[in-house]
Amino acid sequence: MINMALREKILRWADSWTRIPVFGLDISDLSIKYLQFRPDGKGPKPDIFGEIPVPEAVIENGKIKKEDELEKILSGWLAKEWGKFRSAFAVVSLPEEEGFLRLIQIPKIKRDEVANAIRWEIEGNIPLPLNELVYDYEVVEPPDSNFDHLDVVISAFPKTVVESYLRVLKRAGFGVWAMEVESQAIVRSLLPYLTRNREAKIIVDIGRTRTGIIIFAGGAIVYTTTVNFGGKILEENLMRNLNISMEEAVAVKNGKGLDKNAYEGGIFDALLPALSALADELKKTITFYQTHAKHTHRVDGLIDSIILIGGDGNLLGLATYLSGALKVRTVMGDFLSVLSSSPSFPIPALPRNKSLAYATAIGLGLRNVKTGNQ
């Protein structure tokens, strides 16, 4: 078991430092991913990472349905793994589908006056009373001093959701340094690529049961949504169309991807309807951004590229398919650029194809890490 007295002593000691070590804890419906970095002369390296399976119905659409069961899973893992970690603190993800993220504009005022101005904006932009929310904000730095307004990103969650996560984590023995919406952590994990220019980019995070879509433009997240698409749907389609077991479907999906020749075209035919639906959702997202979203900091409505991440973001042939369907350059996420000042710096512990599934955990783990890009 964990020596709780020692742990509390470490927590009090760590709280006196401005940049303490943390590890990322990405909680989703069917798994919990964790990742810790260790400092290195060439940039931070993933030190400890892994995945904890979560049974179905414990968490549904981001809401914890069985707190006692999730606490048991987390406390059992922590008791077994605690000695490996350099940190007493976790930065924890909050579910995208339960949160509200808004990009707003306010008059150009002093920074110490922004907090009061935000309260009024929250009441007009988020459909819950202020006393039922936990919220944070970030001012987007303008490209020059000539702007007559401030762009501010507000993230907010129902108190009941935040309190549920905190309650489980505290009872399981975790020290929570911070909680973030998934999209914020994902953007941090890709920030050097996203900020190479000011053009809009779409991040597509394909998980087991859902896909998150993030539009990043002008230095800020300007739009997020979640759609009902994930690796599980692809596997179920393969299992049904090819009359194979779930284990075989997983192996076929991971090994063959969108190979039009495999199984006499049966794999491609099985996956196409779901992938076509994903492409349609992305088309709607692009159209919405181009026609409705407020373009910040002189960024036009053009989409520079689509970045695929998540456990099924590296599905063989997916980037090519979406590039053709959407007529937008589509690439897999490259986390090497954020983890080192040298683009060629290798990370053998966490291969690129596997790192896509750890995008959120990487961003969470980087919150207090000094990288070559800071």
C-alpha positions in Angstrom: 0.0 0.0 0.0 1.0 3.6 -0.4 2.7 5.3 2.5 0.2 8.1 2.8 2.1 10.1 5.4 5.1 10.2 3.1 2.9 11.1 0.2 1.4 14.0 2.1 4.8 15.2 3.0 5.8 15.1 -0.7 2.7 17.0 -1.7 3.4 19.8 0.8 7.0 20.0 -0.3 6.1 20.0 -4.0 3.5 22.7 -3.6 6.3 25.2 -2.7 7.8 25.0 -6.2 6.6 26.9 -9.3 7.4 24.2 -11.8 7.0 20.8 -10.2 7.0 17.5 -12.0 3.5 16.2 -13.0 2.2 13.3 -14.9 -0.7 13.2 -17.4 -3.8 11.2 -16.6 -6.2 10.9 -19.6 -9.5 9.4 -18.5 -11.9 8.2 -21.2 -14.9 5.9 -21.4 -12.9 2.6 -21.9 -9.4 3.4 -20.8 -7.1 5.6 -18.7 -3.8 6.6 -20.2 -0.9 7.9 -18.2 2.4 9.5 -19.1 5.3 11.1 -17.3 8.3 12.9 -18.8 11.8 13.0 -17.5 14.1 15.9 -18.3 16.9 15.4 -20.9 19.5 17.7 -22.4 17.8 17.5 -25.8 14.3 17.7 -24.6 11.9 15.8 -22.4 11.5 12.1 -22.9 8.5 9.9 -22.1 9.7 8.1 -19.0 6.6 6.1 -17.8 3.5 5.5 -19.9 0.8 2.9 -20.2 -2.9 2.2 -20.3 -5.4 1.0 -17.8 -8.6 -0.7 -19.2 -11.9 0.5 -17.9 -15.0 -1.8 -18.2 -18.0 -0.6 -20.1 -20.6 1.4 -18.2 -18.2 2.7 -15.6 -17.9 5.9 -17.6 -20.4 6.8 -20.3 -20.0 9.8 -22.6 -17.5 11.4 -20.1 -19.8 11.0 -17.0 -18.7 8.7 -14.2 -21.5 6.3 -13.6 -19.9 4.0 -11.1 -17.6 6.1 -8.8 -16.8 3.2 -6.5 -15.7 1.0 -9.3 -13.5 3.7 -10.9 -12.0 4.5 -7.5 -11.1 0.8 -7.1 -9.4 0.7 -10.5 -7.4 3.8 -9.9 -6.4 3.1 -6.3 -5.3 -0.5 -7.2 -3.1 0.9 -10.1 -1.7 3.7 -7.9 -0.8 1.3 -5.1 1.1 -0.9 -7.5 2.8 1.8 -9.6 3.4 4.7 -7.1 7.1 4.0 -6.6 7.9 4.5 -10.3 6.8 8.1 -10.4 8.9 11.2 -9.8 5.7 13.2 -9.1 3.0 13.3 -6.5 0.7 15.3 -8.8 -1.5 14.5 -11.8 -2.8 16.8 -14.5 -6.2 15.2 -15.4 -8.3 15.5 -18.5 -12.0 16.5 -18.4 -14.3 15.1 -21.0 -14.8 17.3 -24.1 -18.5 16.3 -24.5 -19.4 17.6 -21.0 -17.6 20.9 -21.3 -18.2 24.3 -22.9 -15.4 26.0 -24.9 -16.0 29.5 -26.3 -13.9 32.0 -28.1 -15.2 35.5 -27.3 -14.2 39.1 -28.0 -14.1 41.8 -25.3 -13.0 45.4 -25.4 -9.3 46.1 -25.1 -9.0 46.5 -21.3 -6.3 46.0 -18.7 -5.4 42.4 -18.0 -6.4 42.6 -14.4 -9.9 43.6 -15.4 -10.5 40.6 -17.7 -11.7 38.3 -14.9 -14.6 40.6 -14.1 -15.5 41.1 -17.8 -15.5 37.3 -18.3 -18.2 36.7 -15.8 -20.7 38.7 -17.8 -19.7 37.0 -21.0 -20.1 33.5 -19.5 -23.7 34.3 -18.6 -24.4 35.2 -22.2 -22.5 32.4 -23.9 -22.9 29.3 -21.7 -26.3 27.8 -21.0 -25.8 27.2 -17.2 -25.9 29.5 -14.2 -22.6 30.8 -13.2 -22.9 29.3 -9.7 -23.2 25.8 -11.3 -20.0 26.2 -13.3 -16.2 25.8 -12.8 -14.5 27.9 -15.4 -11.1 29.2 -16.6 -10.0 31.6 -19.4 -7.0 32.4 -21.5 -6.3 35.7 -23.3 -5.1 35.0 -26.9 -2.0 37.2 -27.5 -2.6 39.5 -30.5 0.0 39.6 -33.3 0.5 43.3 -32.8 -0.6 46.2 -30.6 -3.1 47.7 -33.1 -6.0 45.5 -32.2 -9.0 47.3 -30.6 -10.2 44.1 -28.7 -9.1 41.0 -26.9 -9.8 37.5 -27.9 -10.4 35.3 -24.9 -10.9 31.5 -24.8 -13.3 30.4 -22.0 -13.5 26.8 -20.9 -16.2 25.8 -18.4 -17.6 22.6 -16.9 -20.7 21.8 -14.7 -19.6 21.7 -11.1 -21.2 18.3 -10.7 -18.9 16.8 -13.4 -15.7 18.3 -11.9 -16.7 17.3 -8.4 -17.4 13.8 -9.4 -13.9 13.4 -11.0 -12.2 15.1 -8.0 -14.1 12.9 -5.5 -13.0 9.7 -7.2 -9.4 10.9 -7.7 -9.0 12.1 -4.1 -10.4 8.9 -2.6 -8.1 6.8 -4.9 -5.1 8.7 -3.5 -4.2 11.1 -6.3 -2.9 14.7 -5.9 -4.6 16.7 -8.6 -2.4 19.6 -9.8 -4.8 20.8 -12.5 -7.7 19.7 -14.6 -8.0 20.5 -18.3 -10.4 20.0 -21.2 -9.0 17.4 -23.6 -8.7 19.8 -26.5 -6.4 22.2 -24.5 -4.0 19.3 -23.7 -4.1 18.1 -27.3 -3.2 21.6 -28.6 -0.3 21.8 -26.2 1.0 18.5 -27.5 1.1 19.8 -31.1 1.7 23.5 -30.5 5.0 24.0 -32.5 3.3 22.6 -35.6 0.0 24.5 -35.0 1.9 27.8 -34.7 4.2 27.6 -37.7 1.7 29.9 -39.4 -1.6 31.5 -38.4 -3.7 29.5 -40.8 -6.6 27.3 -39.5 -5.9 23.7 -38.8 -8.2 20.9 -37.9 -7.2 18.2 -35.3 -9.2 14.9 -35.6 -8.8 12.8 -32.5 -10.1 9.3 -33.3 -10.7 7.2 -30.1 -12.4 4.0 -29.4 -16.0 5.3 -29.1 -15.9 8.9 -30.2 -14.0 11.4 -32.3 -13.1 14.9 -31.2 -12.7 17.6 -33.8 -10.8 20.8 -32.9 -10.3 23.9 -35.1 -7.2 25.9 -34.1 -6.6 29.3 -35.8 -4.9 32.5 -35.0 -3.2 31.1 -31.9 -6.4 29.7 -30.2 -9.0 27.0 -30.2 -11.9 28.5 -32.1 -14.3 25.5 -32.3 -14.7 21.9 -30.9 -17.2 19.2 -31.4 -17.5 15.5 -30.8 -19.0 12.9 -33.2 -20.1 9.3 -32.8 -17.3 7.6 -34.6 -14.4 5.5 -33.4 -12.3 2.4 -33.7 -15.0 0.2 -32.1 -17.4 1.1 -34.9 -14.9 0.1 -37.5 -14.2 -3.2 -35.8 -17.9 -4.0 -35.5 -18.5 -3.3 -39.2 -15.6 -5.6 -40.1 -16.9 -8.3 -37.8 -20.4 -8.1 -39.3 -19.4 -7.8 -43.0 -16.6 -10.3 -43.0 -18.2 -12.7 -40.6 -15.2 -12.8 -38.3 -14.6 -12.5 -34.5 -13.9 -9.2 -32.8 -10.3 -10.3 -32.2 -9.9 -11.0 -35.9 -11.6 -7.7 -36.8 -9.1 -5.8 -34.6 -6.2 -7.6 -36.3 -7.6 -7.0 -39.8 -8.2 -3.3 -39.1 -4.7 -2.7 -37.6 -2.9 -4.8 -40.2 -4.8 -4.0 -43.5 -6.4 -0.6 -42.9 -8.1 0.6 -46.1 -6.4 -1.9 -48.4 -8.8 -2.1 -51.4 -7.4 -5.5 -52.5 -7.6 -7.4 -49.2 -10.5 -9.8 -48.7 -11.4 -9.0 -52.4 -12.3 -5.5 -51.4 -14.4 -6.6 -48.5 -12.4 -4.6 -45.9 -12.7 -1.3 -47.8 -16.5 -1.9 -48.4 -17.0 -2.6 -44.7 -15.2 0.5 -43.5 -16.3 2.9 -46.2 -19.8 3.9 -44.8 -18.4 4.9 -41.4 -15.5 6.7 -43.0 -17.8 8.5 -45.4 -19.9 9.6 -42.5 -16.7 11.0 -40.7 -15.8 12.9 -43.9 -19.3 14.4 -44.1 -19.0 15.6 -40.4 -15.6 17.2 -41.3 -17.2 18.9 -44.3 -19.9 20.3 -42.1 -17.3 21.5 -39.6 -15.3 23.2 -42.3 -18.4 24.9 -43.7 -19.4 26.1 -40.3 -16.0 27.6 -39.6 -15.9 29.3 -43.0 -19.4 30.8 -42.7 -20.1 31.3 -39.0 -17.0 31.3 -36.9 -15.4 34.7 -36.0 -12.0 34.7 -37.7 -9.5 36.0 -35.2 -6.4 38.0 -35.7 -6.7 38.4 -39.4 -7.0 34.7 -40.1 -9.1 33.9 -43.2 -11.5 30.9 -43.5 -9.1 28.6 -45.3 -8.1 25.3 -43.7 -4.4 24.7 -44.0 -4.4 21.1 -43.0 -6.0 18.2 -41.1 -4.0 16.5 -38.4 -5.0 12.9 -37.4 -4.3 11.7 -33.8 -5.9 9.2 -31.5 -5.6 5.4 -31.3 -7.1 5.0 -34.8 -5.6 8.1 -36.3 -2.9 6.0 -37.9 -5.3 3.7 -39.7 -3.5 2.7 -42.9 -4.8 4.8 -45.8 -7.0 7.1 -43.7 -5.0 10.2 -44.4 -5.0 9.6 -48.1 -8.8 8.9 -48.1 -9.6 12.1 -46.2 -7.2 14.2 -48.3 -9.1 13.1 -51.4 -12.6 13.4 -49.9 -12.1 16.8 -48.4 -9.4 18.3 -50.8 -7.4 19.3 -47.7 -3.9 18.1 -46.9 -4.2 15.4 -44.2 -1.3 14.2 -42.1 -0.7 12.2 -38.9 0.3 14.1 -35.8 4.0 14.4 -35.1 4.8 14.9 -31.4 8.6 14.9 -32.0 8.4 18.6 -32.8 7.1 19.5 -29.4 9.3 17.1 -27.4 12.6 18.4 -28.7 14.2 21.4 -30.2 15.7 19.0 -32.8 13.1 17.6 -35.2 15.2 14.5 -35.8 15.4 13.6 -32.1 14.2 10.0 -31.7 11.9 8.8 -28.9 12.3 5.0 -29.0 10.3 4.5 -25.8 7.1 5.8 -27.5 7.0 5.0 -31.2 5.2 7.5 -33.4 2.3 5.3 -34.3 1.7 4.5 -30.7 2.1 8.1 -29.6 -1.0 9.1 -31.5 -3.1 7.3 -28.8 -1.3 9.3 -26.1 -1.9 12.8 -27.5 -4.0 14.0 -24.6 -1.7 12.4 -22.0 1.3 14.0 -23.7 -0.3 17.4 -23.5 -1.3 16.9 -19.9 2.2 15.7 -19.0 3.8 18.7 -20.7 1.9 21.2 -18.6 4.8 21.9 -16.2 7.7 20.6 -18.4 10.2 23.0 -19.9 10.7 22.0 -23.5 13.1 23.2 -26.2 10.2 25.3 -27.6 9.4 27.3 -24.5 
